[in-house]
Amino acid sequence: MELENCSKGAAATLGNELLRAGAHGLASGVVSALDGGNFAGAFVSGAAASGIGSYAQSVNMNSGLMVASTTVMGGVVAWSTGGDFLQGAVQGMNIGFLNHAMHDDPPSVSTQQEDQNLQNMLSEVVVIGKAPAYVVKFANPNFAQRVSLYSISVIKISMAEAGVHSVTISSTARTPEEQVNAMYNNLKNKLTCNYAPAGRAVISRYPDKQEMLKEVYRQEPSKVSKHCADYRQLNVIDIAPSSVSNKAAFHRALLNNSKISRVLDPWTPSKDPVFHIEIPQH
């Protein structure tokens, strides 16, 4: 009976540690993906760092050495899987300190002394790690309600590839009235857009906005512009070229992104005045 209880306890402990490692790996992977990094590499790095931290706890390693071991493990695994060593090391350090060392039992006097000695040695070393920031802004705060987090992450993938750290979304899903205003302003400012027949029927009513709106409803809004489509099914997004630091690289990165179904911009045959992208919502 005693042996059976020990076996059950060991199995439960192993299960808990595997679950903890998986949770740390998932959290690291999601954060990395949202910053334009590699989910798989960050997942493995975070899980490995958590695993070595659990082992260090099981052999009663002092917390300073434990954090050092999770830091090294996170960095090495990130590097070996094609990721960034420094980012992996920072993730491993956070996992070791915040999720293992903080949960340790109160250390003995001898362990406290060992930790203090290690801290004295480490105080001479300063490591600063910062993951690249990719920021998606909105020209109108209301636009944020019409763009999914999935689409934001897709855009950040292209930003990371192009080395572009900030972009501004100038337009998203539109009501028929908003679509008329956009078309009216483009015509007024002599900005060229290649519309389908339904769209051309609308601009033929320029400059009478009321007639343009009536024509939108006659032609059906979604046929006039994809901006009038159901944004729960398709996110249609315009990004202002003035907000993009490397326009040519961003253009190529958008075309390379398999999550984007359509790209229209100044470099495509349509010669659109903005970066127009369409992202299906799965």
N, C-alpha and C positions, 0 to 999 in steps of 0.2 A: 504493500500500500504506500509506504514511504517513497519507494522508488518510482511508483506510478505518479505520485504527486510531484516529485522532482521533475519527471519527464514532462508533465503537463505545464509546470511552471516555466521550464526551459523553452517549450514550444510557444507559450504565450509571450515570453520575453522576445524570442526571435521574431514572432509575428509583429509585435509592437515596433521593434526596431526596423523591420522591413517596411512597415507602414510609414514610419517617421522618415526613413530615407526616401521613400517614394514621394511623400509630401514635399520634402525639401527640394527634391529634383524637379517636381512639377512647378513649384513656385519659382525656382531659378529659371526654368525653361520659359515660362510665361513672361517673366520680366524681360528676359533676353529677347524674345520674339517681338514684344511690344517696342523694344528699342532698336529693332531692325537686326538683331543678332540671330544666332543659330539655336533653335529650340532644343534639338537633340543633343548637341554638345553641352549646352548649359544644364540640361536635365541630368546627363550622365555625371557631369562634374559635381553638381549639387548633391546627387544621391551618393556618390563616392565619398565626398567630404563628410556627409552625415554618417555614413557607414564607419569611416575611420574614427569619427568622434565617438560613436557608440562603443567601438572596440576599446578606445582609450579609457572610456568610463569604466568598462568592465574589468580592466586591469588596474584600476585606481591610479591612473596617471594624473599628475597634478594638472590643474586647469591651464596653466601657461603652456606646457608642452602639448596639451591636447589641442589648444587653439593653433599652435604652430603646426601640428600635424594635419589639421583640417585645411589650413591655409595652403600648405605645400601640396596636399592631395588635390584640392580644387584647382590649383594652377596647373599642375602636371597633367591631370586628366583633360582639362580644357585644351591645353596645348596639343596633347596627343590625338584629340578628336578634331583638330583643325580650328579650334577657337583661340581666343586671346588669353595668354597666360595670366596677365595681370587681373583681368576681369574675373577669371576663374578663382584666382587666389583671394581676391576681395570677397567673393561669394563664400568661399570656404571659410575665411576668417569670420565672416558674419554668422555663418551656421555654427561654427565652433563656439564662438563667444556668446551669442544670443540664445542659441537653442540647445547647447550642451553645458557649457561652463556655468551658465546662470541657473541650471537645473540640478547642479551637483549638490550632494549632501555637504553640510558644513565641513571644511577641511580641518585636518588635525594641525597641531602647532608646528610639527616638522614640515608638513606640506605647505603651510602658510609661509614658512621661511624659504622653502624652495621656490615658491611662486614669487616672493619678493626679490630673490636673487635674480630670477629670470627677468622680471620687470626692469630691474636695474640695468641688465645687459641690453634689453630691447629698447630702453629709453634713448639709446644712442642712434637707433635706426628709425627713420621716418619714411613711411610708404604712403603715397597718395595715389589712389586708384579711382578713376572716374570713367564710367561708360559714356560713349558718345550720346548726346541728346538730340533727338529728332522731334521737332515740334510742329504740329499742324494747327494753324490758327484759323479763325473764321472772321471774314469781313463783317458779318452780321451775326451776333450771338445766337439768333434764332435758327441759324443754319445748323447748329450743332444737334438740334433735335431731329434733323432729317438725314444725318450721316451716321451709320452704325459704327460701333467700335471695331467690327471686323474690317470695314472699309478703311478706317484709320490705320489699322495694322498693315493692310495691303499697301497703302500709300507709303508707309514708313519703310517697307521693304525696298521700294524703288528709291526712296531718299537715301537709304544706307548704301545702295549700290552706286548711286551717283555722287555720294559725298555731299549731299545737300541737307543742311541741318534745320531749315525752317521753310515752310511754305504757307501760303494763305489761300483758303478756299473762298472764292469770290461769288460762287453761285452753286446751288444744289437743286433739289426738287422745287418746282414752281407751281403756283396756282395759274389758271389761265390769265388772270389779270397781271401777275408778275411776268409771265411769258411775253405778253404784249409789251409791257414796259421795257423788257430786255431787248426785244426786237426793235422797238421804236428808238431806243437809245443807240443801238448799233447802227441803224440807218442814219440817225442824226449825226453821229460821230464818224460816219463813212467807214465803218468797220465791216469788212466783207465776211459773210457767212454763207456757205453753200447749203441752202435749204432744199428739202424734198418738195415735191409738187404741192403738198398741203401747206408747207411753210411759205412757198412762193405765192400761194393764193392770199395768204395773210399780208405779206409785205406789199402786195399790189394795192392794198387799201391804205398804205401810208400816204399822208401823215394823220389821217383821221383815226384816233385811238379807238373810238367807239365802234367804228366799222371794222377795225382790225380785230377787236374782241369778238364781235359777232361772227367774223370769218373763222376764228379759232374754234368756236363752238360748232359751226357748220362743218368744219373739216374733222372734228374730234381732236381734243387737246393732245392726246398721246401720239397722234399722227403728225401734228405740227412740230412737236419737239419731244425728245426722250425726257427732257426735264419735267415734263408733265406726266410721266409714267408713275406708277405706284412705287414709291421709294422703299416700300417693304420688300419688294421683289427685285428692284434694280436701283442701285445708287448711282445717279448721274451727277458728276461733280466737275466744276470748273475751277482750275487753280490759276491764280494771277501770275503771268510770267515775270512781272516786276518783283515778285516775292522769291523767285528762284535764283540762287547764286550761280549755278552752272546749268544753263538751259539746255544745251546740246546733250550733256551727259544725262540729265533728267529725262529728256525725250527718249533716249536709247533705253534707259532703265524702265520706263513705262512700257515700251514695246516688248521688253524682255520678260515682263511680269505676267505669268500665265493666269493670274487671278483677275486680270483686267481684260474684259472682252472687247473693248474698243478704245482707240486712242485717236484723237483729232487735235492737232496743234499746228503752230506755224511751220513745222518741218514736214508735215504730212501733205499729200496733194490737196486736201481741203483748205489748207492755209488758214486754219482757224486762229483767231487772235488770242486765244487762251489755251491752256492745257485742259482739254475736255476728255474725261475718262468715264467709262461705264463699268461698274463692278456688280456682277450678279450676286444676290444674297442667297447663300445656300443654307 
